[in-house]
Amino acid sequence: MENSMYAINSLKMMEVIDINTGAKLGFIKDLRINCDEYRVTSIVLPTQKTGWFMKNTDIEIPWEKIKKIGLDVILVDGDGIISFDE
């Protein structure tokens, strides 16, 4: 991926799309940052709640799975997506 600078707010406004399925995964909720290496390690996306008593789970996508950051979308390789409970 080319080296470009993006503001966190502009990244959070971009929709994340899986290039394998074309599915819209949502918008960035949070970033995981390695403070020792000063780099973003993954992006975190919220999932939709399916019921009143369902747990909120988030989707974590490793930074290496991001294939392209465009003007208004982020394209990711959906293989290896990690879900975890909040």
N, CA, C and O atoms as CSV, one atom per row, in Angstrom:
chain,resi,resn,atom,element,x,y,z
A,1,MET,N,N,0.856,-1.180,0.000
A,1,MET,CA,C,0.000,0.000,0.000
A,1,MET,C,C,0.893,1.231,0.000
A,1,MET,O,O,1.928,1.252,0.666
A,2,GLU,N,N,0.501,2.238,-0.732
A,2,GLU,CA,C,1.299,3.450,-0.819
A,2,GLU,C,C,1.305,4.189,0.508
A,2,GLU,O,O,0.357,4.100,1.288
A,3,ASN,N,N,2.375,4.913,0.753
A,3,ASN,CA,C,2.499,5.663,1.996
A,3,ASN,C,C,1.803,7.009,1.854
A,3,ASN,O,O,2.278,7.883,1.128
A,4,SER,N,N,0.688,7.179,2.540
A,4,SER,CA,C,-0.056,8.429,2.536
A,4,SER,C,C,-0.443,8.749,3.962
A,4,SER,O,O,-0.479,7.871,4.824
A,5,MET,N,N,-0.729,10.001,4.199
A,5,MET,CA,C,-1.138,10.436,5.532
A,5,MET,C,C,-2.646,10.680,5.521
A,5,MET,O,O,-3.177,11.328,4.619
A,6,TYR,N,N,-3.328,10.150,6.540
A,6,TYR,CA,C,-4.767,10.326,6.677
A,6,TYR,C,C,-5.069,10.733,8.104
A,6,TYR,O,O,-4.443,10.232,9.038
A,7,ALA,N,N,-6.019,11.635,8.286
A,7,ALA,CA,C,-6.475,11.995,9.616
A,7,ALA,C,C,-7.411,10.911,10.121
A,7,ALA,O,O,-8.122,10.286,9.334
A,8,ILE,N,N,-7.414,10.686,11.424
A,8,ILE,CA,C,-8.288,9.660,12.008
A,8,ILE,C,C,-9.745,9.959,11.688
A,8,ILE,O,O,-10.506,9.047,11.362
A,9,ASN,N,N,-10.141,11.216,11.778
A,9,ASN,CA,C,-11.539,11.570,11.491
A,9,ASN,C,C,-11.916,11.256,10.054
A,9,ASN,O,O,-13.039,10.822,9.797
A,10,SER,N,N,-11.009,11.464,9.115
A,10,SER,CA,C,-11.352,11.157,7.720
A,10,SER,C,C,-11.426,9.644,7.505
A,10,SER,O,O,-12.250,9.179,6.719
A,11,LEU,N,N,-10.577,8.870,8.189
A,11,LEU,CA,C,-10.662,7.415,8.099
A,11,LEU,C,C,-11.980,6.903,8.666
A,11,LEU,O,O,-12.575,5.979,8.110
A,12,LYS,N,N,-12.444,7.494,9.771
A,12,LYS,CA,C,-13.680,7.034,10.415
A,12,LYS,C,C,-14.915,7.322,9.563
A,12,LYS,O,O,-15.966,6.718,9.778
A,13,MET,N,N,-14.802,8.234,8.604
A,13,MET,CA,C,-15.938,8.570,7.747
A,13,MET,C,C,-15.981,7.710,6.483
A,13,MET,O,O,-16.943,7.784,5.717
A,14,MET,N,N,-14.943,6.892,6.258
A,14,MET,CA,C,-14.892,6.044,5.063
A,14,MET,C,C,-15.540,4.695,5.336
A,14,MET,O,O,-15.341,4.108,6.400
A,15,GLU,N,N,-16.315,4.205,4.376
A,15,GLU,CA,C,-16.954,2.904,4.518
A,15,GLU,C,C,-15.950,1.804,4.179
A,15,GLU,O,O,-15.167,1.936,3.239
A,16,VAL,N,N,-15.981,0.718,4.953
A,16,VAL,CA,C,-15.077,-0.406,4.752
A,16,VAL,C,C,-15.807,-1.472,3.946
A,16,VAL,O,O,-16.919,-1.870,4.292
A,17,ILE,N,N,-15.167,-1.937,2.855
A,17,ILE,CA,C,-15.777,-2.909,1.955
A,17,ILE,C,C,-14.838,-4.088,1.774
A,17,ILE,O,O,-13.636,-3.912,1.581
A,18,ASP,N,N,-15.399,-5.302,1.839
A,18,ASP,CA,C,-14.643,-6.536,1.619
A,18,ASP,C,C,-14.505,-6.764,0.118
A,18,ASP,O,O,-15.507,-6.848,-0.590
A,19,ILE,N,N,-13.259,-6.867,-0.375
A,19,ILE,CA,C,-13.053,-7.039,-1.823
A,19,ILE,C,C,-13.421,-8.430,-2.313
A,19,ILE,O,O,-13.648,-8.620,-3.508
A,20,ASN,N,N,-13.486,-9.416,-1.406
A,20,ASN,CA,C,-13.831,-10.783,-1.805
A,20,ASN,C,C,-15.314,-10.948,-2.084
A,20,ASN,O,O,-15.698,-11.632,-3.033
A,21,THR,N,N,-16.152,-10.324,-1.262
A,21,THR,CA,C,-17.601,-10.500,-1.386
A,21,THR,C,C,-18.327,-9.246,-1.850
A,21,THR,O,O,-19.476,-9.320,-2.285
A,22,GLY,N,N,-17.671,-8.101,-1.762
A,22,GLY,CA,C,-18.328,-6.836,-2.079
A,22,GLY,C,C,-19.220,-6.346,-0.962
A,22,GLY,O,O,-19.938,-5.360,-1.132
A,23,ALA,N,N,-19.189,-7.024,0.195
A,23,ALA,CA,C,-20.047,-6.662,1.324
A,23,ALA,C,C,-19.561,-5.390,1.996
A,23,ALA,O,O,-18.361,-5.163,2.149
A,24,LYS,N,N,-20.522,-4.566,2.393
A,24,LYS,CA,C,-20.213,-3.362,3.161
A,24,LYS,C,C,-20.097,-3.780,4.622
A,24,LYS,O,O,-21.063,-4.273,5.205
A,25,LEU,N,N,-18.933,-3.587,5.212
A,25,LEU,CA,C,-18.696,-4.012,6.590
A,25,LEU,C,C,-19.026,-2.924,7.601
A,25,LEU,O,O,-19.224,-3.221,8.779
A,26,GLY,N,N,-19.089,-1.684,7.168
A,26,GLY,CA,C,-19.432,-0.594,8.072
A,26,GLY,C,C,-18.355,0.472,8.105
A,26,GLY,O,O,-17.537,0.588,7.192
A,27,PHE,N,N,-18.374,1.246,9.175
A,27,PHE,CA,C,-17.445,2.350,9.354
A,27,PHE,C,C,-16.532,2.064,10.537
A,27,PHE,O,O,-16.916,1.334,11.451
A,28,ILE,N,N,-15.342,2.621,10.532
A,28,ILE,CA,C,-14.359,2.382,11.586
A,28,ILE,C,C,-14.859,2.951,12.906
A,28,ILE,O,O,-15.275,4.106,12.989
A,29,LYS,N,N,-14.807,2.112,13.934
A,29,LYS,CA,C,-15.184,2.512,15.291
A,29,LYS,C,C,-13.953,2.946,16.085
A,29,LYS,O,O,-14.003,3.895,16.867
A,30,ASP,N,N,-12.845,2.228,15.868
A,30,ASP,CA,C,-11.644,2.478,16.656
A,30,ASP,C,C,-10.424,1.961,15.899
A,30,ASP,O,O,-10.551,1.212,14.931
A,31,LEU,N,N,-9.260,2.366,16.347
A,31,LEU,CA,C,-7.991,1.890,15.800
A,31,LEU,C,C,-7.186,1.262,16.927
A,31,LEU,O,O,-7.219,1.751,18.057
A,32,ARG,N,N,-6.469,0.193,16.638
A,32,ARG,CA,C,-5.528,-0.384,17.599
A,32,ARG,C,C,-4.138,0.059,17.167
A,32,ARG,O,O,-3.742,-0.099,16.012
A,33,ILE,N,N,-3.411,0.619,18.128
A,33,ILE,CA,C,-2.113,1.208,17.829
A,33,ILE,C,C,-1.042,0.552,18.679
A,33,ILE,O,O,-1.224,0.369,19.882
A,34,ASN,N,N,0.083,0.196,18.054
A,34,ASN,CA,C,1.245,-0.307,18.767
A,34,ASN,C,C,2.080,0.919,19.130
A,34,ASN,O,O,2.717,1.520,18.264
A,35,CYS,N,N,2.076,1.284,20.398
A,35,CYS,CA,C,2.757,2.497,20.850
A,35,CYS,C,C,4.279,2.358,20.815
A,35,CYS,O,O,4.988,3.359,20.711
A,36,ASP,N,N,4.785,1.135,20.900
A,36,ASP,CA,C,6.238,0.934,20.846
A,36,ASP,C,C,6.784,1.159,19.438
A,36,ASP,O,O,7.885,1.683,19.269
A,37,GLU,N,N,6.007,0.758,18.430
A,37,GLU,CA,C,6.450,0.887,17.041
A,37,GLU,C,C,5.822,2.085,16.332
A,37,GLU,O,O,6.144,2.357,15.176
A,38,TYR,N,N,4.924,2.804,17.017
A,38,TYR,CA,C,4.262,3.988,16.462
A,38,TYR,C,C,3.538,3.683,15.150
A,38,TYR,O,O,3.722,4.375,14.149
A,39,ARG,N,N,2.703,2.622,15.176
A,39,ARG,CA,C,1.963,2.284,13.956
A,39,ARG,C,C,0.607,1.689,14.311
A,39,ARG,O,O,0.409,1.144,15.396
A,40,VAL,N,N,-0.313,1.809,13.373
A,40,VAL,CA,C,-1.645,1.223,13.516
A,40,VAL,C,C,-1.529,-0.268,13.213
A,40,VAL,O,O,-0.975,-0.650,12.182
A,41,THR,N,N,-2.048,-1.110,14.105
A,41,THR,CA,C,-1.973,-2.550,13.884
A,41,THR,C,C,-3.269,-3.116,13.310
A,41,THR,O,O,-3.240,-4.115,12.590
A,42,SER,N,N,-4.418,-2.484,13.621
A,42,SER,CA,C,-5.693,-2.971,13.093
A,42,SER,C,C,-6.759,-1.900,13.223
A,42,SER,O,O,-6.607,-0.921,13.954
A,43,ILE,N,N,-7.857,-2.118,12.481
A,43,ILE,CA,C,-9.036,-1.258,12.606
A,43,ILE,C,C,-10.149,-2.083,13.233
A,43,ILE,O,O,-10.206,-3.299,13.052
A,44,VAL,N,N,-11.032,-1.422,13.969
A,44,VAL,CA,C,-12.134,-2.089,14.652
A,44,VAL,C,C,-13.447,-1.538,14.100
A,44,VAL,O,O,-13.652,-0.327,14.024
A,45,LEU,N,N,-14.334,-2.467,13.717
A,45,LEU,CA,C,-15.650,-2.110,13.193
A,45,LEU,C,C,-16.730,-2.669,14.108
A,45,LEU,O,O,-16.592,-3.793,14.591
A,46,PRO,N,N,-17.795,-1.924,14.362
A,46,PRO,CA,C,-18.897,-2.485,15.146
A,46,PRO,C,C,-19.756,-3.394,14.270
A,46,PRO,O,O,-19.827,-3.206,13.055
A,47,THR,N,N,-20.407,-4.378,14.889
A,47,THR,CA,C,-21.355,-5.217,14.163
A,47,THR,C,C,-22.760,-4.810,14.564
A,47,THR,O,O,-22.958,-4.146,15.582
A,48,GLN,N,N,-23.723,-5.207,13.769
A,48,GLN,CA,C,-25.114,-4.902,14.064
A,48,GLN,C,C,-25.631,-5.824,15.157
A,48,GLN,O,O,-25.350,-7.023,15.143
A,49,LYS,N,N,-26.384,-5.276,16.104
A,49,LYS,CA,C,-27.051,-6.110,17.111
A,49,LYS,C,C,-28.230,-6.808,16.453
A,49,LYS,O,O,-28.968,-6.203,15.676
A,50,THR,N,N,-28.399,-8.085,16.770
A,50,THR,CA,C,-29.504,-8.827,16.169
A,50,THR,C,C,-30.680,-9.000,17.121
A,50,THR,O,O,-31.745,-9.451,16.699
A,51,GLY,N,N,-30.515,-8.657,18.379
A,51,GLY,CA,C,-31.609,-8.791,19.332
A,51,GLY,C,C,-31.321,-8.035,20.616
A,51,GLY,O,O,-30.225,-7.509,20.810
A,52,TRP,N,N,-32.314,-7.987,21.488
A,52,TRP,CA,C,-32.189,-7.244,22.740
A,52,TRP,C,C,-31.101,-7.806,23.644
A,52,TRP,O,O,-30.383,-7.043,24.291
A,53,PHE,N,N,-30.968,-9.123,23.700
A,53,PHE,CA,C,-30.082,-9.736,24.677
A,53,PHE,C,C,-28.796,-10.278,24.052
A,53,PHE,O,O,-28.068,-11.044,24.684
A,54,MET,N,N,-28.522,-9.884,22.824
A,54,MET,CA,C,-27.301,-10.333,22.158
A,54,MET,C,C,-26.122,-9.479,22.615
A,54,MET,O,O,-26.275,-8.286,22.880
A,55,LYS,N,N,-24.943,-10.098,22.707
A,55,LYS,CA,C,-23.729,-9.360,23.054
A,55,LYS,C,C,-23.280,-8.527,21.863
A,55,LYS,O,O,-23.473,-8.906,20.708
A,56,ASN,N,N,-22.680,-7.387,22.171
A,56,ASN,CA,C,-22.046,-6.608,21.118
A,56,ASN,C,C,-20.712,-7.260,20.782
A,56,ASN,O,O,-19.886,-7.482,21.667
A,57,THR,N,N,-20.506,-7.560,19.531
A,57,THR,CA,C,-19.206,-8.057,19.099
A,57,THR,C,C,-18.660,-7.083,18.074
A,57,THR,O,O,-19.412,-6.495,17.297
A,58,ASP,N,N,-17.371,-6.921,18.079
A,58,ASP,CA,C,-16.718,-6.045,17.122
A,58,ASP,C,C,-15.905,-6.894,16.166
A,58,ASP,O,O,-15.564,-8.039,16.462
A,59,ILE,N,N,-15.603,-6.321,15.028
A,59,ILE,CA,C,-14.775,-6.980,14.031
A,59,ILE,C,C,-13.429,-6.262,14.018
A,59,ILE,O,O,-13.370,-5.038,13.906
A,60,GLU,N,N,-12.353,-7.034,14.133
A,60,GLU,CA,C,-11.015,-6.457,14.060
A,60,GLU,C,C,-10.355,-6.908,12.770
A,60,GLU,O,O,-10.275,-8.103,12.484
A,61,ILE,N,N,-9.885,-5.946,11.997
A,61,ILE,CA,C,-9.237,-6.235,10.724
A,61,ILE,C,C,-7.777,-5.796,10.829
A,61,ILE,O,O,-7.502,-4.613,11.031
A,62,PRO,N,N,-6.838,-6.737,10.693
A,62,PRO,CA,C,-5.416,-6.372,10.747
A,62,PRO,C,C,-5.058,-5.379,9.635
A,62,PRO,O,O,-5.599,-5.449,8.531
A,63,TRP,N,N,-4.149,-4.465,9.938
A,63,TRP,CA,C,-3.769,-3.427,8.978
A,63,TRP,C,C,-3.239,-4.039,7.685
A,63,TRP,O,O,-3.402,-3.451,6.616
A,64,GLU,N,N,-2.614,-5.201,7.766
A,64,GLU,CA,C,-2.069,-5.851,6.579
A,64,GLU,C,C,-3.166,-6.281,5.610
A,64,GLU,O,O,-2.890,-6.486,4.428
A,65,LYS,N,N,-4.407,-6.421,6.083
A,65,LYS,CA,C,-5.531,-6.828,5.240
A,65,LYS,C,C,-6.143,-5.652,4.477
A,65,LYS,O,O,-6.999,-5.852,3.615
A,66,ILE,N,N,-5.714,-4.436,4.785
A,66,ILE,CA,C,-6.205,-3.269,4.050
A,66,ILE,C,C,-5.452,-3.203,2.730
A,66,ILE,O,O,-4.225,-3.099,2.702
A,67,LYS,N,N,-6.205,-3.266,1.637
A,67,LYS,CA,C,-5.600,-3.300,0.311
A,67,LYS,C,C,-5.507,-1.928,-0.335
A,67,LYS,O,O,-4.537,-1.640,-1.037
A,68,LYS,N,N,-6.510,-1.070,-0.108
A,68,LYS,CA,C,-6.519,0.246,-0.741
A,68,LYS,C,C,-7.370,1.197,0.076
A,68,LYS,O,O,-8.457,0.840,0.532
A,69,ILE,N,N,-6.869,2.413,0.258
A,69,ILE,CA,C,-7.650,3.480,0.879
A,69,ILE,C,C,-7.933,4.494,-0.212
A,69,ILE,O,O,-7.022,5.130,-0.742
A,70,GLY,N,N,-9.210,4.638,-0.539
A,70,GLY,CA,C,-9.611,5.559,-1.597
A,70,GLY,C,C,-10.077,6.885,-1.029
A,70,GLY,O,O,-9.762,7.235,0.108
A,71,LEU,N,N,-10.837,7.624,-1.841
A,71,LEU,CA,C,-11.344,8.913,-1.388
A,71,LEU,C,C,-12.448,8.774,-0.355
A,71,LEU,O,O,-12.535,9.575,0.576
A,72,ASP,N,N,-13.302,7.751,-0.514
A,72,ASP,CA,C,-14.425,7.602,0.418
A,72,ASP,C,C,-14.658,6.164,0.870
A,72,ASP,O,O,-15.621,5.904,1.591
A,73,VAL,N,N,-13.805,5.224,0.467
A,73,VAL,CA,C,-13.933,3.828,0.901
A,73,VAL,C,C,-12.567,3.247,1.254
A,73,VAL,O,O,-11.528,3.720,0.796
A,74,ILE,N,N,-12.605,2.213,2.078
A,74,ILE,CA,C,-11.417,1.437,2.413
A,74,ILE,C,C,-11.696,0.008,1.963
A,74,ILE,O,O,-12.673,-0.599,2.402
A,75,LEU,N,N,-10.850,-0.532,1.093
A,75,LEU,CA,C,-11.019,-1.892,0.589
A,75,LEU,C,C,-10.136,-2.833,1.393
A,75,LEU,O,O,-8.935,-2.602,1.538
A,76,VAL,N,N,-10.745,-3.910,1.922
A,76,VAL,CA,C,-10.017,-4.862,2.750
A,76,VAL,C,C,-10.197,-6.273,2.208
A,76,VAL,O,O,-11.194,-6.580,1.553
A,77,ASP,N,N,-9.224,-7.121,2.489
A,77,ASP,CA,C,-9.315,-8.548,2.192
A,77,ASP,C,C,-10.001,-9.186,3.395
A,77,ASP,O,O,-9.429,-9.216,4.485
A,78,GLY,N,N,-11.209,-9.692,3.215
A,78,GLY,CA,C,-12.027,-10.190,4.318
A,78,GLY,C,C,-11.584,-11.497,4.931
A,78,GLY,O,O,-12.120,-11.888,5.968
A,79,ASP,N,N,-10.616,-12.200,4.330
A,79,ASP,CA,C,-10.112,-13.423,4.929
A,79,ASP,C,C,-9.298,-13.072,6.175
A,79,ASP,O,O,-8.465,-12.166,6.140
A,80,GLY,N,N,-9.538,-13.785,7.266
A,80,GLY,CA,C,-8.775,-13.550,8.485
A,80,GLY,C,C,-9.344,-12.472,9.380
A,80,GLY,O,O,-8.650,-11.962,10.259
A,81,ILE,N,N,-10.604,-12.119,9.166
A,81,ILE,CA,C,-11.235,-11.124,10.032
A,81,ILE,C,C,-11.506,-11.756,11.401
A,81,ILE,O,O,-11.966,-12.895,11.489
A,82,ILE,N,N,-11.221,-11.015,12.448
A,82,ILE,CA,C,-11.382,-11.500,13.814
A,82,ILE,C,C,-12.571,-10.792,14.455
A,82,ILE,O,O,-12.670,-9.566,14.402
A,83,SER,N,N,-13.483,-11.574,15.067
A,83,SER,CA,C,-14.572,-11.002,15.861
A,83,SER,C,C,-14.259,-11.196,17.325
A,83,SER,O,O,-13.745,-12.242,17.720
A,84,PHE,N,N,-14.567,-10.191,18.140
A,84,PHE,CA,C,-14.359,-10.339,19.566
A,84,PHE,C,C,-15.450,-9.612,20.323
A,84,PHE,O,O,-16.043,-8.659,19.817
A,85,ASP,N,N,-15.719,-10.076,21.567
A,85,ASP,CA,C,-16.740,-9.479,22.405
A,85,ASP,C,C,-16.207,-8.209,23.038
A,85,ASP,O,O,-15.024,-8.104,23.362
A,86,GLU,N,N,-17.109,-7.238,23.212
A,86,GLU,CA,C,-16.766,-5.992,23.885
A,86,GLU,C,C,-16.674,-6.186,25.365
A,86,GLU,O,O,-16.392,-5.237,26.096
